[in-house]
Amino acid sequence: MTSPVRRIAALCALTAALAGLSACGAAPDPAPPTAARPAPSGSVPSSRPPTLAPGPAGLTPVFEHGARSGPGRTVALTFDADMTADQGPRAAAGERFDNPGLIEALRTLKVPATVFMTGRWAEQYPSQARSIGRDPLFEVANHSYSHYAFTGDCYGLPTVAADRMRSDVERAYDALRRAGVPDAMPYFRFPGGCYDRDALKALSGTGVTAVQWDVVSGDAFATDADAVIQQVMDGVKPGSVVVLHCTRSAAPTTERVVRAVVPRLRAQGYRFVRVSELIGTARARR
């Protein structure tokens, strides 16, 4: 079994490399409907998807995994669509930050999933962002605009100033909307998974729930798909949130991994859900 340190190291390699280069036939699984993104003002319409209540002093709540017990086994596959604002020239030169084959695999396997999309990715691939955002199988959530870190020490990533953190999240929602994803979820994933109390405080009042994970797939820069497959299978528990990537140049094995782990986990009795269902269930149990 791969150690937790090595699992985290694989994910950190992705964020560090992105910083150094320019700144990171089965039956469908049912899932709840989506609703509108949070308004920039931080108001929370009654029709919005489930979120967690703010923490002490109104801090942005953090969700890592769903319930470990209860009826049925559920697991959420999540995919980070990473791209920094200054990687456009590399994309223009032919580097692929998208992964259409992965999205097609999820559709073929009928796997609900949550895609945490940077605003820059949506701007680079607007037709794909729109297609994913309008597909009822998926939900799109916020992964910042430029994949810059929200803490001062996050694997070498450039940082967002504290007074610009909230506007960075809002800018990402605006970019998603312009790309044709008007109903992005009120969920936010910190670039690199790095956050502290100041970052949570900066996003207080936006209405978002910060979504982390409990299973690092290790797909970042992996060339051995079998090792990634085993790492996911070893790590998944009921209610798990698995972090993978929708960035072909940085995670070339992910499609193969998904095509392998989905039938294996289904054979173990797991049902695939989007993050919104895990959060909704967790909230109902409180």
C-alpha positions in Angstrom: 0.0 0.0 0.0 1.3 3.4 -0.9 2.0 5.6 2.1 0.0 8.8 2.7 3.1 10.9 2.3 3.7 9.5 -1.2 0.1 10.1 -2.1 0.3 13.7 -1.1 3.6 14.1 -2.8 2.1 13.1 -6.1 -0.5 15.8 -5.9 2.0 18.3 -4.7 4.2 17.6 -7.8 1.4 18.8 -10.0 1.0 22.1 -8.3 4.7 22.7 -8.0 5.3 21.9 -11.7 2.6 24.2 -12.8 4.1 27.0 -10.7 7.6 26.4 -12.0 6.4 26.3 -15.6 4.3 29.4 -15.5 2.8 30.1 -12.3 -1.1 22.8 -11.9 -23.0 0.0 -20.6 -23.5 0.3 -16.8 -26.6 1.7 -15.2 -26.3 5.4 -14.3 -25.8 6.5 -10.7 -28.5 8.9 -9.6 -27.6 12.3 -8.3 -29.4 15.5 -7.3 -30.1 18.4 -9.6 -27.9 21.5 -9.7 -28.9 25.1 -9.0 -27.5 28.5 -9.5 -24.0 29.7 -8.5 -23.7 32.0 -5.5 -24.2 35.6 -6.2 -21.0 37.8 -5.9 -22.7 39.6 -3.0 -22.7 36.4 -1.0 -26.4 36.1 -0.9 -27.8 32.6 -0.7 -30.9 31.8 -2.7 -33.2 29.2 -1.2 -32.9 27.1 -4.4 -29.2 26.6 -4.2 -27.5 23.2 -3.7 -26.6 22.0 -0.3 -23.8 23.7 1.6 -22.4 23.3 5.1 -23.1 25.9 7.7 -20.3 28.4 8.4 -17.8 27.5 11.1 -16.9 29.4 14.2 -16.9 33.2 13.7 -18.6 32.6 10.3 -15.5 31.0 8.8 -16.0 29.3 5.4 -16.8 25.6 6.1 -14.6 22.8 4.9 -15.8 19.4 3.6 -13.4 16.5 3.2 -15.5 13.4 2.9 -19.0 12.1 3.5 -20.5 9.7 6.0 -18.6 6.5 6.6 -21.7 4.6 7.8 -25.3 4.4 6.7 -27.3 2.7 4.0 -25.2 2.1 0.9 -21.7 2.9 -0.1 -21.1 6.2 -2.0 -17.9 7.7 -3.4 -17.4 11.0 -5.3 -14.8 11.3 -8.1 -13.7 14.8 -8.5 -11.5 16.3 -11.3 -9.4 19.4 -11.1 -9.2 21.3 -14.4 -6.1 23.3 -13.7 -4.7 26.1 -15.8 -3.0 29.3 -14.8 -3.7 32.6 -16.5 -0.3 32.8 -18.1 -0.3 29.3 -19.7 -2.1 30.5 -22.8 1.1 30.5 -25.0 1.8 26.9 -24.0 -1.8 25.9 -25.0 -1.4 27.8 -28.2 1.7 25.8 -28.9 -0.1 22.6 -28.6 0.1 21.6 -24.9 -3.2 20.0 -23.8 -4.6 21.1 -20.5 -7.9 19.4 -21.3 -8.8 15.8 -21.5 -11.9 15.0 -23.7 -11.2 11.3 -23.6 -11.6 11.3 -19.8 -15.0 13.1 -20.0 -16.1 10.7 -22.7 -15.1 7.8 -20.5 -17.2 9.2 -17.6 -20.2 9.5 -20.0 -19.8 6.0 -21.4 -19.6 4.6 -17.9 -22.4 6.8 -16.7 -20.4 8.1 -13.7 -21.6 11.3 -12.0 -18.7 13.5 -11.2 -17.7 17.0 -10.0 -15.3 19.0 -12.0 -13.4 21.8 -10.2 -12.7 24.2 -13.0 -10.4 27.2 -13.0 -11.7 30.3 -14.8 -8.7 30.2 -17.1 -9.4 26.6 -18.2 -13.0 27.6 -19.0 -11.7 30.6 -21.1 -9.3 28.3 -23.0 -11.8 25.6 -23.6 -15.2 27.3 -23.6 -17.0 24.7 -25.7 -15.8 21.9 -23.4 -16.7 23.9 -20.3 -20.2 24.5 -21.7 -20.7 20.8 -22.6 -19.6 19.6 -19.2 -21.6 22.3 -17.4 -24.8 21.5 -19.3 -24.5 17.7 -18.9 -26.8 16.5 -16.1 -24.2 13.8 -15.3 -21.8 16.4 -14.0 -21.6 19.5 -11.8 -19.0 22.2 -12.2 -17.5 23.9 -9.2 -14.9 26.7 -8.6 -11.2 26.1 -8.5 -10.1 29.8 -8.5 -9.4 31.8 -11.6 -5.7 31.3 -12.1 -4.8 28.5 -9.8 -2.7 30.8 -7.6 -2.4 29.7 -3.9 -4.4 31.1 -1.0 -1.5 30.7 1.4 2.0 32.0 1.4 3.7 28.6 1.1 2.0 26.2 -1.2 4.5 24.2 -3.2 5.9 27.1 -5.0 2.7 28.5 -6.4 2.3 32.2 -6.8 -0.1 33.6 -4.2 -3.2 35.7 -4.2 -3.1 38.7 -1.9 -5.5 38.5 1.0 -7.6 41.4 -0.2 -8.1 39.8 -3.6 -9.0 36.2 -2.6 -12.7 36.9 -2.7 -12.6 38.7 -6.0 -10.5 35.8 -7.4 -13.3 33.4 -6.6 -15.9 35.7 -8.1 -13.8 36.2 -11.2 -13.7 32.5 -11.7 -17.5 32.3 -11.5 -17.7 35.1 -14.0 -15.4 33.2 -16.4 -17.5 30.1 -16.0 -20.7 32.0 -16.8 -19.1 33.6 -19.9 -18.1 30.2 -21.1 -21.7 29.0 -20.8 -21.7 27.5 -17.3 -24.3 29.7 -15.5 -25.1 27.1 -12.8 -21.7 26.4 -11.3 -22.0 25.0 -7.8 -21.3 26.9 -4.6 -18.2 24.8 -3.9 -14.6 25.9 -4.0 -11.4 23.9 -4.0 -8.3 25.7 -2.9 -5.4 25.5 -5.4 -2.9 22.9 -4.1 -5.4 22.2 -1.3 -3.7 24.9 0.7 -5.7 27.1 3.1 -5.4 28.6 6.5 -7.7 30.6 8.8 -7.1 33.8 6.9 -8.1 32.2 3.6 -11.3 30.8 5.2 -12.0 34.2 6.7 -11.4 36.0 3.3 -14.1 33.8 1.7 -16.6 34.2 4.6 -20.0 35.5 3.4 -19.6 34.2 -0.1 -21.8 31.2 0.7 -19.3 28.7 -0.7 -18.3 25.4 1.0 -14.6 24.6 0.6 -14.2 21.0 -0.7 -11.0 19.1 0.0 -10.6 15.3 -0.3 -9.6 12.2 1.6 -8.2 10.1 -1.2 -5.2 11.4 -3.3 -5.2 9.4 -6.5 -1.6 10.0 -7.4 -2.5 10.7 -11.1 -0.4 13.9 -11.1 2.4 13.3 -13.7 2.0 9.5 -13.2 3.1 7.2 -16.0 2.2 4.0 -14.3 -1.6 3.8 -14.5 -1.6 0.5 -12.5 0.0 2.1 -9.5 -2.6 4.9 -9.6 -5.4 2.4 -9.9 -4.1 0.5 -6.8 -3.7 3.7 -4.9 -7.3 4.7 -5.5 -8.6 1.2 -4.6 -6.5 1.1 -1.4 -7.8 4.5 -0.3 -11.5 4.6 -1.0 -13.9 4.2 1.9 -17.6 4.9 2.1 -18.2 8.6 1.6 -14.7 9.2 0.1 -13.9 12.2 -2.1 -11.2 11.2 -4.6 -9.1 14.0 -6.2 -8.0 13.4 -9.8 -7.2 15.7 -12.7 -8.7 16.8 -16.0 -5.4 18.0 -17.4 -4.0 15.7 -20.0 -0.4 17.1 -20.1 0.0 16.8 -16.4 -2.1 13.6 -15.7 -2.0 11.4 -18.8 -3.1 8.2 -17.2 -6.3 9.4 -15.7 -8.7 8.1 -18.4 -7.3 4.6 -18.1 -7.5 4.8 -14.3 -11.2 5.8 -14.4 -12.0 3.0 -16.9 -10.4 0.5 -14.5 -11.5 1.7 -11.0 -15.2 2.4 -11.9 -16.2 -1.3 -12.5 -14.0 -2.5 -9.6 -15.6 -0.1 -7.1 -19.1 -0.9 -8.5 -18.3 -4.6 -8.0 -17.6 -3.8 -4.3 -21.0 -2.2 -4.0 -20.1 1.5 -4.4 -22.4 4.0 -6.0 -20.9 7.1 -7.7 -22.3 10.4 -6.7 -21.5 14.1 -7.1 -20.1 16.1 -4.2 -23.5 17.8 -3.7 -25.0 14.5 -2.7 -22.3 13.8 -0.1 -22.7 17.3 1.3 -26.5 17.0 1.3 -26.4 13.7 3.2 -23.8 15.0 5.7 -26.0 18.1 6.4 -29.1 16.0 6.8 -27.3 13.8 9.4 -26.3 16.8 11.6 
